[in-house]
Structure formats: C-alpha cells, structure tokens
C-alpha cells in the first residue's frame, strides 16, 4: 500500500467528492447532498466513514447496484409516521430524505417514526440525527447491515454492525451527538488496520473457532466482529434490526447484501429515523437551557490525573470540524489510497484539488 498521506483543504475535499459523484451520474443537487454527508465525517475526524467510502459508492453507481436516478418516495404515511421506499438510490440521499420527513412530522405531531426499505449503506448515522438536532429536535437514526457480528457463543456472524445514533440539541453548547456501531469496533476500523498492516486489540474480532485474534487479515472471510458488552450489544442489535428491518419491511440479517461485494445488485438495507420535538413538553428554550446545564455539570465533574475534563458525546467531533475550517485535513495513507482510487475510477486528477 502507498504509505503517503494526503493534505487537502476541507472545501476542496467537498468539491472532489461532489465532482466524482456527478461524473458517476448523480445530479448536481444530489451530489452536493452526498458529498456533505461524507465530507462532514472527515471533518469530524471519523475517517472510516468519510471519503474513504467514496470508491465503494462509485463502484455501486457504475455497477448499477445503486441507481443514479433512484427516487426515494413515500409508500404510506400517517400524521406521525411514514414508510419510505429508497428505490436503491445512494443510502445517503435516502437517509437525508427520510429524516427530513421525520423532522417535518415531529414538528406537527410531536414525535415521528420513518421506516425505510430498499436502501443501501448510508455512511455515518450521526449525520442524520444531527439534521434533527439542527432543527431543534431530538434525532435518532439506525440501520441494519449484512451480518458481520457474532452473537456471544456463536462461531459465525449473525447480525450487522447496525449503527445507532442520537443527537440532542443544546443552547450555548453544540448538540450532544453519539454515533456508534453495536460491535466493539466498527468494521471500518478493522479494514483500516488491515490496510495499514497493524495488529488490532484482542477484543475486536474472533476467528472461525470463536476465539479472539489480533490478526486483522482474517476479517471478514475468516473472522467476525464482537458485539460490545456481549449480550448487551447483541440485544441492542436486535432492537435496531426490528426498527430498521422488521418494522419497515426491509431485508434483515442474511437478506441484506454486502454493499462492498455486490456492486451490481441492490442490497435492500433497512433504516429508521425518529424525531422528537421537546417543545411539546414546554418552552423549547427551557429544554435547551436544561441540556446546557447538564453539559456544564458533566464538564465540572472531578477527574483523574491527566484528564482535564469530562467530554460529552460529539464534543471532540465538533472541535475537529472547527479545526478543519482553519487547517487542512491530513488524510492517512489508507484514506489517501482510496481517494486516489476514486479519482481513477471517474477520470479526475486529484492533484487539481490539492
């Protein structure tokens, strides 16, 4: 693997992603939406779910597994719910479409659920929860995925990494923002270690014998991810599978295709988006003030030596994003390699963006 890093300004990275997606067949408007999803992850420092994924998405657009002209649409709906067919468009476009519906319905009904079928891998779940928080609402986003995580005691994967995210708006502070896989480590982190030739902690994956291993080369063909907290993570995975798959009518477990291995086929992912308007329980400003006080209280918690203060979920990411507006992004070798691959796939000269 090329061990060179890549230095690029955040706005240039956004332009590159947008241009690549347009060459692959997306409209300018859709490419702008998808590029914002991916670039935001890189600005947050979540490099496993940013531009590193672009080559995979381009492959799906070129192979037909993701439709360049896919049109997400509502199949059925009520005052506080909706069912969306993603029409095999890019998962990011479907996620934004669905959460916007959830936000609109929550503003009128107080709470809403939007289930999605016929979707695809949608990058960072936190992006969609944050859309709700920016609108003053509590947002929750979940999705299922092809099995890559064991159940405790199993020797093969039975559920996906099934991401879970929430975002809670605040007043003086940035929103509280959590985005996590139900596995001890996201699959992207194992792939990253594999590409960099580095060992991984012994609690990330298990081999076909069910025993822990530090060899990232075994994943995913000869190893599976471990759920965080054992049965706790596995139990949460099944709730997400229910909200995103069983309830929405999407594919579940082994019915969900691998977005990286089936570029010419829809993957039939499911997703779910929930929005809650705190204003139905009292003045919105009062809720935001209470969130601020909670954050202040946590910041003031006594800490051990070497820890300046307790950080709340999302705090590090928002600080990274602010830094990215002032300093160039430094893409690690594995991310840089995927950027070069994406550029080659669509005939762009990456040097023009650096």
Phi and psi in degrees as a GROMACS rama.xvg file:
@    title "Ramachandran Plot"
@    xaxis  label "Phi"
@    yaxis  label "Psi"
@TYPE xy
-61.9568  122.448  UNK-2
-93.219  12.7677  UNK-3
-83.8286  137.024  UNK-4
-79.1117  173.349  UNK-5
-133.119  130.808  UNK-6
-107.77  124.074  UNK-7
-148.107  142.457  UNK-8
-73.6241  145.221  UNK-9
-56.0885  -45.597  UNK-10
-61.9788  -34.4088  UNK-11
-69.016  -37.8617  UNK-12
-62.1473  -40.9921  UNK-13
-62.2347  -42.7624  UNK-14
-63.2649  -41.2412  UNK-15
-62.5503  -47.5116  UNK-16
-60.2166  -46.0442  UNK-17
-60.322  -47.5357  UNK-18
-63.0531  -41.8385  UNK-19
-63.0148  -41.8191  UNK-20
-68.5757  -33.8392  UNK-21
-68.437  -40.7733  UNK-22
-60.7372  -35.2708  UNK-23
-75.2653  -7.87065  UNK-24
121.659  -2.54015  UNK-25
-77.8285  152.122  UNK-26
-68.0852  163.229  UNK-27
-59.4687  -42.3646  UNK-28
-64.4381  -44.7792  UNK-29
-69.1261  -37.513  UNK-30
-64.3402  -35.5018  UNK-31
-65.2818  -42.3976  UNK-32
-63.5755  -50.7981  UNK-33
-63.7568  -37.378  UNK-34
-66.9905  -33.2255  UNK-35
-66.8513  -38.5085  UNK-36
-61.6737  -49.7249  UNK-37
-70.8592  -45.7667  UNK-38
-65.4995  -34.6035  UNK-39
-60.6079  -39.5358  UNK-40
-61.372  -43.3761  UNK-41
-65.4842  -40.0058  UNK-42
-65.4162  -33.3541  UNK-43
-71.6518  -15.5353  UNK-44
90.49  7.37594  UNK-45
-93.1394  71.8162  UNK-46
-72.7835  -13.8422  UNK-47
-71.5092  -17.7864  UNK-48
-123.373  21.1589  UNK-49
-107.814  -132.165  UNK-50
-62.3766  -18.7796  UNK-51
-56.9477  -28.3214  UNK-52
-85.5876  -8.57307  UNK-53
-59.0784  -44.8284  UNK-54
-58.9209  -38.8608  UNK-55
-63.9328  -41.6177  UNK-56
-68.4609  -38.6321  UNK-57
-62.3203  -40.0662  UNK-58
-61.7445  -37.894  UNK-59
-70.8194  -38.8755  UNK-60
-65.249  -41.5946  UNK-61
-71.9077  -32.6508  UNK-62
-85.1819  -14.2495  UNK-63
95.248  -5.50148  UNK-64
-65.5384  -31.9663  UNK-65
-112.83  128.142  UNK-66
-84.3916  125.972  UNK-67
-65.392  -28.6055  UNK-68
-107.04  18.254  UNK-69
-60.4322  139.665  UNK-70
-124.475  96.1563  UNK-71
-56.2824  140.01  UNK-72
-151.839  157.599  UNK-73
-82.8296  125.441  UNK-74
-85.5821  -38.6351  UNK-75
-160.242  157.193  UNK-76
-163.574  161.343  UNK-77
-135.982  -169.06  UNK-78
-62.2211  -34.0557  UNK-79
-124.888  17.4424  UNK-80
-154.168  161.16  UNK-81
-155.888  153.308  UNK-82
-118.75  123.646  UNK-83
-113.977  135.042  UNK-84
-98.3874  120.261  UNK-85
-76.7147  -11.0038  UNK-86
56.7465  27.3983  UNK-87
56.7983  29.7627  UNK-88
-75.0041  176.004  UNK-89
-58.7427  137.918  UNK-90
-57.3843  -32.9448  UNK-91
-64.5875  -40.6943  UNK-92
-67.0879  -39.4329  UNK-93
-65.7807  -43.0856  UNK-94
-61.6973  -43.5403  UNK-95
-65.0441  -44.0277  UNK-96
-57.8553  -47.083  UNK-97
-69.0889  -42.1456  UNK-98
-68.0768  -33.1532  UNK-99
-62.5546  -37.5673  UNK-100
-65.8644  -43.0619  UNK-101
-61.0173  -40.9347  UNK-102
-63.6959  -46.7186  UNK-103
-61.8659  -42.5701  UNK-104
-70.0213  -37.1685  UNK-105
-66.1564  -33.9945  UNK-106
-62.8979  -30.5385  UNK-107
-97.2343  -32.738  UNK-108
-105.902  -11.4932  UNK-109
96.1677  -35.7137  UNK-110
-151.903  150.091  UNK-111
-150.121  154.947  UNK-112
-129.665  131.105  UNK-113
-125.8  115.241  UNK-114
-95.6104  147.116  UNK-115
-128.004  133.274  UNK-116
-120.934  167.346  UNK-117
56.6217  44.6602  UNK-118
-107.671  -162.031  UNK-119
-148.96  -178.444  UNK-120
-55.7104  129.577  UNK-121
-115.229  22.562  UNK-122
67.2317  -135.601  UNK-123
-82.8872  120.098  UNK-124
-61.7214  -30.8904  UNK-125
-61.5803  -25.5554  UNK-126
-59.2333  -41.9105  UNK-127
-75.4513  -38.9138  UNK-128
-60.9555  -39.3446  UNK-129
-65.9464  -31.2342  UNK-130
-56.5458  -42.1118  UNK-131
-67.5784  -44.1546  UNK-132
-61.429  -37.0894  UNK-133
-65.5275  -22.4943  UNK-134
-93.005  8.1184  UNK-135
85.8204  11.3627  UNK-136
-112.657  159.236  UNK-137
-80.7277  129.266  UNK-138
-119.828  141.48  UNK-139
-131.546  133.41  UNK-140
-135.948  136.748  UNK-141
-140.784  160.025  UNK-142
-154.526  155.788  UNK-143
-100.117  174.035  UNK-144
-155.521  168.487  UNK-145
-61.2753  141.82  UNK-146
-55.2695  129.044  UNK-147
-148.107  2.21948  UNK-148
-123.44  133.806  UNK-149
-77.9288  161.779  UNK-150
-90.3242  146.979  UNK-151
-52.3917  125.351  UNK-152
94.896  -12.7811  UNK-153
-84.318  159.43  UNK-154
-108.449  3.29574  UNK-155
-143.228  161.322  UNK-156
-67.0382  143.916  UNK-157
-129.087  -21.904  UNK-158
-134.149  165.636  UNK-159
-83.103  178.624  UNK-160
-70.068  -14.9307  UNK-161
35.9406  75.1879  UNK-162
-61.4718  148.126  UNK-163
-131.728  132.812  UNK-164
-142.346  146.159  UNK-165
-135.439  154.275  UNK-166
-138.73  134.374  UNK-167
-125.113  119.993  UNK-168
-67.9433  149.353  UNK-169
-129.075  178.882  UNK-170
-99.1187  -77.2699  UNK-171
-74.4535  -26.7686  UNK-172
-99.8349  160.907  UNK-173
-64.2559  163.052  UNK-174
-61.3911  152.898  UNK-175
-71.6587  132.532  UNK-176
-143.167  117.398  UNK-177
-119.261  135.084  UNK-178
-140.863  115.014  UNK-179
-145.055  151.274  UNK-180
-89.6151  160.038  UNK-181
-82.6328  -2.39005  UNK-182
-87.9472  159.822  UNK-183
-56.9468  -38.4611  UNK-184
-137.279  144.002  UNK-185
-64.307  148.938  UNK-186
-57.2735  -33.1217  UNK-187
-60.8609  -31.8591  UNK-188
-71.1699  -33.6038  UNK-189
-68.7734  -43.3231  UNK-190
-60.5343  -39.6164  UNK-191
-62.1761  -46.4038  UNK-192
-62.1887  -38.2581  UNK-193
-63.2152  -45.1646  UNK-194
-66.5788  -33.1461  UNK-195
-87.7264  -4.09399  UNK-196
69.5287  32.3289  UNK-197
-108.48  148.188  UNK-198
-72.7558  162.149  UNK-199
-120.062  160.704  UNK-200
-57.7468  154.437  UNK-201
-80.4893  5.89979  UNK-202
-112.473  15.9779  UNK-203
-90.4074  -46.571  UNK-204
-135.651  160.886  UNK-205
-126.999  149.265  UNK-206
-79.5481  -176.564  UNK-207
-64.8496  -16.5807  UNK-208
-85.2999  0.184978  UNK-209
80.8343  5.42294  UNK-210
-101.021  147.344  UNK-211
-60.4674  148.91  UNK-212
-144.696  150.607  UNK-213
-103.54  8.43051  UNK-214
-92.5911  99.7536  UNK-215
-65.4495  -19.7539  UNK-216
-62.7866  -23.371  UNK-217
-74.1887  -21.0145  UNK-218
-89.7611  134.894  UNK-219
-101.811  -5.71228  UNK-220
-71.6857  -34.575  UNK-221
-122.083  19.1424  UNK-222
-158.283  162.857  UNK-223
-136.956  156.842  UNK-224
-73.8567  157.245  UNK-225
-103.73  132.508  UNK-226
-68.6663  141.816  UNK-227
-67.2007  140.898  UNK-228
64.7251  20.4917  UNK-229
62.3191  -119.662  UNK-230
-66.1514  -21.9571  UNK-231
-66.0029  -47.8727  UNK-232
-66.0695  -39.8044  UNK-233
-63.3039  -41.0499  UNK-234
-64.0785  -41.0662  UNK-235
-64.9049  -37.1999  UNK-236
-58.4678  -37.7149  UNK-237
-72.8073  -32.3411  UNK-238
-63.916  -44.8853  UNK-239
-63.888  -41.0264  UNK-240
-59.3595  -36.1668  UNK-241
-69.8656  -49.8632  UNK-242
-65.4325  -41.6889  UNK-243
-87.2369  -31.0901  UNK-244
-113.397  -60.3844  UNK-245
-62.3926  -44.3981  UNK-246
-72.5199  -36.0328  UNK-247
-84.6422  -13.7393  UNK-248
84.7091  9.80524  UNK-249
-76.9096  172.597  UNK-250
-66.0031  154.835  UNK-251
-131.444  156.794  UNK-252
40.1369  -114.244  UNK-253
-74.1426  -4.91196  UNK-254
-80.6077  -14.2286  UNK-255
-85.688  128.15  UNK-256
-80.5502  160.145  UNK-257
-80.7127  118.46  UNK-258
-69.2732  -19.7071  UNK-259
-90.0823  -19.8766  UNK-260
-110.432  -10.6345  UNK-261
-124.785  65.6552  UNK-262
-64.2569  -20.9431  UNK-263
-102.061  6.77406  UNK-264
-130.647  143.428  UNK-265
-62.1855  147.298  UNK-266
-98.4075  -15.6569  UNK-267
63.3807  30.2264  UNK-268
-58.4755  155.659  UNK-269
-115.91  159.125  UNK-270
-153.387  163.235  UNK-271
-146.281  143.829  UNK-272
-133.067  128.761  UNK-273
-124.415  135.689  UNK-274
-130.134  139.623  UNK-275
-129.191  128.67  UNK-276
-95.5051  109.573  UNK-277
-65.0818  -15.9562  UNK-278
-67.6361  -16.5842  UNK-279
-72.8525  -15.9232  UNK-280
-101.856  -0.796731  UNK-281
152.969  -178.383  UNK-282
-56.7419  134.916  UNK-283
-59.7648  -40.0759  UNK-284
-61.7078  -34.901  UNK-285
-66.3721  -41.4492  UNK-286
-61.9588  -45.3099  UNK-287
-62.3217  -38.2528  UNK-288
-64.2641  -37.6882  UNK-289
-68.2671  -37.5217  UNK-290
-63.9791  -42.9064  UNK-291
-58.8767  -43.3049  UNK-292
-64.9837  -37.385  UNK-293
-61.4974  -46.0781  UNK-294
-63.1611  -43.2453  UNK-295
-60.3582  -40.9268  UNK-296
-63.1593  -42.5402  UNK-297
-66.7705  -39.4751  UNK-298
-61.7293  -30.1204  UNK-299
-87.3628  1.99497  UNK-300
-64.9911  134.591  UNK-301
-57.625  143.095  UNK-302
-124.56  163.875  UNK-303
-77.8011  168.283  UNK-304
-59.5025  134.911  UNK-305
92.3979  -7.79222  UNK-306
-112.007  116.209  UNK-307
-67.8893  -47.3441  UNK-308
-161.697  160.711  UNK-309
-72.4033  131.504  UNK-310
-100.882  140.343  UNK-311
-92.2592  160.362  UNK-312
-55.8498  129.805  UNK-313
95.3444  -18.4379  UNK-314
-61.4918  -44.3598  UNK-315
-64.3591  -40.7222  UNK-316
-65.3253  -42.7938  UNK-317
-66.8357  -33.9574  UNK-318
-66.192  -40.4175  UNK-319
-62.6033  -40.6  UNK-320
-65.1104  -40.2215  UNK-321
-63.91  -40.0045  UNK-322
-65.0336  -35.614  UNK-323
-67.0989  -19.2687  UNK-324
-80.1868  -13.2436  UNK-325
-113.589  -27.4456  UNK-326
-126.109  151.323  UNK-327
-67.3025  155.139  UNK-328
-81.1685  140.104  UNK-329
-110.19  106.643  UNK-330
-85.8083  128.73  UNK-331
-63.9468  162.587  UNK-332
-54.4479  -39.9507  UNK-333
-67.5126  -37.9977  UNK-334
-69.6538  -44.1644  UNK-335
-59.1188  -39.5977  UNK-336
-62.1974  -41.3917  UNK-337
-69.4302  -32.3571  UNK-338
-64.5735  -44.0813  UNK-339
-63.1067  -39.8041  UNK-340
-62.8661  -44.4616  UNK-341
-60.557  -41.6042  UNK-342
-62.227  -42.1977  UNK-343
-64.6291  -37.5224  UNK-344
-63.2322  -29.8868  UNK-345
-115.058  6.08481  UNK-346
74.5232  28.7178  UNK-347
-98.0121  151.159  UNK-348
-95.7483  108.235  UNK-349
-63.4233  -27.4031  UNK-350
-59.9181  -26.2328  UNK-351
-71.4669  -12.9821  UNK-352
-104.656  -7.15729  UNK-353
